[in-house]
Amino acid sequence: MTAHATFDRLWADLEPIGRDRASGGYRRFAWTDADLTLREWFAGQAADRGLDLVTDRAGNQWAWWGDPDTAAAQGDPGAVLGSHLDSVPDGGAFDGPLGVVSALAVVDALRARGVVPSRPLGVVNFGDEEGARFGIACAGSRLVTGALGADRARALTDGDGVSMAEAMAAAGHDPAHLGPDPETLRRVGAFVELHVEQGRGLVDLDAPVAVGASIWPHGRWRFDLAGQANHAGTTRLVDRHDPMLAFASAVSLARSLAERNGVVATCGKVRVEPNGVNAIPSRVTGWLDARGSDPDAVRSLVQAFSAAVTDLDGEVTQESWTDETAFDADLAGRLTRVLGGVPVLPTGAGHDAGILANAGVPTAMLFVRNPTGISHSPQEFAERDDCLAGVDALTAVVEDLVS
Ligand SMILES: [Zn+2]
């Protein structure tokens, strides 16, 4: 099977899994039925190719061509490709799956050409990359690197109060295994994640593929605003203590601070109690996501935002912070050379590749053009020709890495 035929077939396999009919978007959340179907699919693809499937302590799936432990012991650990299969709420088809499908297509391309890798080649499906269910992005890679502690992870809860430990156990993965996993990381000599671009960099440069340079510093904060529940009809305006008003001003402040500081800030999630049309809320919890190329500008935004929320009798809690992540310069240079001088771009989106890079794994990324720049939406898109250009670029890169 040629790599392009593999790509088309695997893409068609994934198309219906976890898709919401009404929105057209994907709801592939960690440890749900859709996620388990995707995991089974991945295991099946590994088996079809005779790859050895290893599930690590966090539940990430690694499909190996060659023996990664012997190679690691000999000081020449494997090259790994892949990405994730989970999605944000009503996410697009490309964010994550493009990297996994491309990686499997690369295996077929190498075999079709009779290439026998001189070092093991792995394909990974990282679990819970989007953090859509438990609130922590890249939970799978953060767990194996130790950036997310096991106790904290086990206690995280979803919107229904189900803990990550309970969700994992229900899905057949023992949460007692969670914890740093140096054995898994030792096998990875280089990691290359191909991903759909989540902005307009490649459209503006009129190129199908780019090499990633770095990931902007980024973080998430929760803000809790308390009030007093009361009747929407009988409570005079002057008697109200309505946290929704504080929430509205916080959201609008985040926007103006972002403009002033030259960064981006988003309030994309809110929880209202009791969440009734005819009830003044007793509590509003919002989330702030802030990112930018300059970490000081992001921090200054968060500082001003926190001060304002405190003035509104609210409380701000940092849920995560990741400094700027620079990918491995040697590896990026190697990719750029192999690909004949394609553009090199930074990104405002976080990735498992960034978590691995921060843990000391030589890591690189390839981006595939997104004609609208829209991502985390059912409208996210990439042209088939650009996806195939991505597969070809990844194949060239891997051939260089394993020859
Ligand atoms: Zn992604």
Residues whose N, C-alpha, C, O or C-beta is under 5 A from the ligand:
A	BS01	ZN	D95 G96
